[in-house]
């Protein structure tokens, strides 16, 4: 089994290269790159200057020397495979480059968004397990009841709605300016955060994060709930459960001590994706709620063609995903000794 995990760790290298190479090529061949944006901004500035002055239209074409200097600045004077090799070499030396927009090292731009994404992702992750496991157990115990059908309808309705779409609907219904006006329209914290005392900060933070956390949870809500229900129902039909009932044990003890313990094995494997869930953020959810986290940073960097920042976020999220898959296998082995990888 040790050799299996060694091979899995070694496979991270070609998989990571494949992911980053594909995204690198796509980003550098799509139109509207940083050079095109800079040229367009220059032309618009020149045309506005000519319009304000009332004179004849000024020449808006950049000289070839300026274009060459711009290509050299962005690294576009080299073939794409050379640019990727240089980027990969710098990455090996923990250099993610410098942001085109912020003019700061990529790591400095990204790390300031870590606490926000960690806070929201961790809260959504923990609440998903705290709500879905008891709900799944209750659905399994009351299988076929009205509660089971009603909760299944709500669960699958939520699963069919993307998190960002649900966020838009919640803001329209409950956001500031709506009929109910129960929650703020967005932001991670209120503008007067520094003026609040400790108790007011807690209340304001909870008030701002209720809607985003609901959107974070909705994606995994149905999966965890139904997985818990089906796994528990399968174990309730096993011989050891019938034996426990025959020995006179109470229903509560059989369900929560014997059956539920084995039912949590498939759910525990999802803990391996813990880090990728809490750090990756959600591009569109953070955009909808105007939360300046990792997801929103990735969204704006793609729109503004800030390639170094977009690639830096890709590096972090892909490594966390690949490591999470291996950690999931490790957790599977720990919670179920019967599993042996060959």
N, C-alpha and C positions, 0 to 999 in steps of 0.2 A: 504493500500500500504506500510505503514511503516513495518508491520509484514512481508511482502514479502521480503523486503530488509534485515531485520534482519535474516530471514531464509537463504537468500543467503550468508550473511556473515558467519553464523554458518556452512554452507556447505563447506566453504573454508577449514575447519580443516580436515574432513575426505578425501576430494579430495586431499588436499596437502599431507596427509599421504600416500594415495594410490599411488600418483605419485612418491614420494621420495622412498617409500618402493620397488616399482617395479624396479626403476633404481638402487637402492642400491643392490638388489639381483642380478640383471643382471651383474653389474660391479664386484661384488665379486665372481661370479661363472664362468665368462669367463676366458679362459687361458691367460697366459702372464701378470699376475699381478705384483705388485712391487717386491714381493719376487722372482719370477721367473726371472725377469729382473736383479735383483741384483746378483743372483746366476750365471746367464749367463755371466754378466760382469766380475765376479770374475774368472770364468773358462777361459774366453778368455784372461784375463790378465795373468793368470798363464801359459797358453799355449804359449802366446807370450814371456813371460819371459824364459820359457824353450827352445823355439826355438832360441831366441837371444843368450842364453848362450851356445847353442850347446850341452847341456847335455841331459840325458835321460828325457823323459816326466815326469813331476811332477804330483803328485796326485791332482786332481781337485775337489774332493768331499769335501764339507764343513763338519766339525764335527757336531754331533748332538747338542752339546751345543750351537754352533753358530747359528744353525737353530732355536733352541728354543728361543734364544735371539732375533732373527730377527722376529719370529712370535709375540713375546711379543711387540716389537717395533711397528709393524704395526697393532697390535690388533687382529691378526689372531689366537691367542691362546684361544679365546672365541667363543661360538656358534654365528652364524650369527644374530639371533634375539637379542642376548645380545648386539652385536656390534651396531645394528641399534638403539636399545633403548638408548644406551649411546650417540650415535651421535645425536639422536633427543633431548635428555636431554641437551646436550651441546648447541644445536641450540636454544633451549628455552632461554638459558642464553647468547645468541648472540655470541657463540663461534663456528666458522666454522672449527676449527682445524688448523693444520699446514701443509703446502705443503710438499710433499715428495721430490719434485725436487728443489724448491727454498729455503726450510728450513725456510720459513717466515710464519707468520700467513696468512691464506687464505684471510682474508679481506684486508690486506695490499697488497697482490698480485693482487687482483681483482680491488681495487679502483684506482690504477694507470692507469688502462685501461678505466675507466669510461669516461673521457673527449673525448677520441678518438671516442668511439662508440656513445656517445651522439651527437657529432658534425656531424658525417657522417649520423647517423640515423635521426636526426632532419632536416638536409638539405634535405635528400631524401624524408622525410615525407612531408615537406612544399612544395617542388617543385612538388611532385605528385599531391597535391591538386590544386596548382596554374596553372598547365598545364592541368590536366585532366578535371577539371570542365569547363573551357572555351571551351576545345575541345569537350566535351560531349554536351554542349549547341549548338555549331556550327554544330555538326553532327545532332542534333535533328531538328534544323531550316532548314538544307539542306538535310533532309532525302531523300534517293533515288537518290541523285546526284552523280556525279563522285567523288567529294570530299569525300562523305560518304563512298563509296565503297573502294576508295583508302586508306583512313585513317583506315577503318575497317581491311583491309588486313595487314597494318603495325602494328596495335594494336594487332591483334591476332597472328601475326608472333612473335612479341616480347613476348607475353604471353606464347607462346609454348616453348620458349628458357629459360632454367634456368639461374638465374643471374650469377652463377659461370661459366657456359659454355659461356655465352655472354662475360664475363670478359676475358676469355682465348682468344676468337676470337678477341676482341678489342685490346688486347695486341699484338697478332700476326700481326694485320693489322696496328695498329697505335703506338705501343710501341717502346721503344728505340731499335735500331738495325733493325727495319722493313724498308720497302720501304719508307713509309712516315715519320716515326720517329718523331711523333708529341707530344707524351706524354712519361713520364718516365715509366719504367717497373714495378714500385711498390713503396711502402713506403708511409707513411702518410705525410712526409715533406722532403725537400732536406737535404743532409748531412751538408751543410753550412748554416743552418737556423740561427744560432746565429750571423753570419756575415752580414746578410741582414738588410737593413733598413725597415721601416714600409711598404712603398709602395711595395718593393720587396717581403716582406713576404706575403702580400695579393696576389700578382700575383703568387708567387710560390705555395701557398696553394691552390688556385683555379686550377692551372695547375695540381697539384697532385690528386685532388679530382674529376675531371670531369668524368673519366672513372668509378671509384667506385660508384659514386652517380648514374650514369646511370644504373648500375647493381642493385643498391638498388631500383630504381624506377620501373624497368621493371616488377617486380612481381605484383605490385598493379596497374600498368598503365592501363591495359585492364579492370580490374574490376571497377575502379573508372570511367573511361570514359564511358563504356557501361551502368553502373548504372545511371550515370547522364543523358545520352541520353534517356534511357527507361523511367526514372522517369519523365523527362520533357515532353516527348511525351504523357505520360499518363495524365499529368495534363493539357496539351494543349487541350485535348479532353473533359475536364470537362465543366459542365454548367456555372460555374462562369467565365471561360475564354471567352466563347461565349457571356456571358452577358457584360463582359468588352469591347469586340470588338463592341457589339451593342450600347454601350454607347458612342462610338466614341473615345475611348482611342487609342493611337498609338500602333503599333505592338511592338516597343521596350519597352514601358512601361508595356504592358500586359505580355511580356515574362520575363523581368528582375525584375519587381516589384511584380507581382502577381504569375505567374506560377513558376518561379525559386525558390522563397522563399519556397513554399511547396515541390518542387522537391528535395531540399537539406536535407529534413528530414531523409531519409534513409542513406544519406552520412554522416550526422553529427554523427550518432551512431558509426561510425568507430573511432571517436576521443577518445573513451574510451580505445583503444589499443595504445594510443599515447606513454605512458611510456614504454610499453613492446617493441614497435618497435624501440625506440631510444636507449634502453639500452641493448637489447638482442644481437644486432649485427648479423652478418651472418658468420657462421663458414667458409664456402667455399669461399665466396667472399673475406673476409679478408685474407684467405690463398692464394688465387690467386694473390692478389695485395700486399701480404706481409705487411699487416697493423696490427700492434700489438695492436689490440683492444680486446674487450670481446669475439668476435667470434673466433678469432685466438687463444686466450688463451684457450678457451674451446676445440678447435680442438687439440692443442698440449697436453693438460692435458689428453684427452681421449687416444691419441696415446701412451703417456708415462705412462699411468695408474696412473696418479696423482689424486687419488680418492677424496681427500678433496677439491681440486680446482674444479674438475668437478661437484661435488655435491654442492659446494657453488654457482656456476653459475646456476645450476639447481634450487636451492632455490630461487634465485633472479628472474630468468625468469618465473618460475611457479607462484610465488606470484604476479608478475606484470600481468601475463596473467589472473589469476583468478580475481584480482581486476579490471582489464580492462574490463572484461565481465560485472561486476556489474556497473562500471562507464558508460558503453555503454547503459545499461538499464536506468540509471539515466538521461543521455543526451536525450534519446528517450522520456522520460516523459516530460522533460523541453521543448523540441522543438515541441512536439505534445501533447497538453493538453488533446486530446481525449483518449490517452492511459492510462489505469488504470490496474495495475497489481494486481491480487487477489491471 
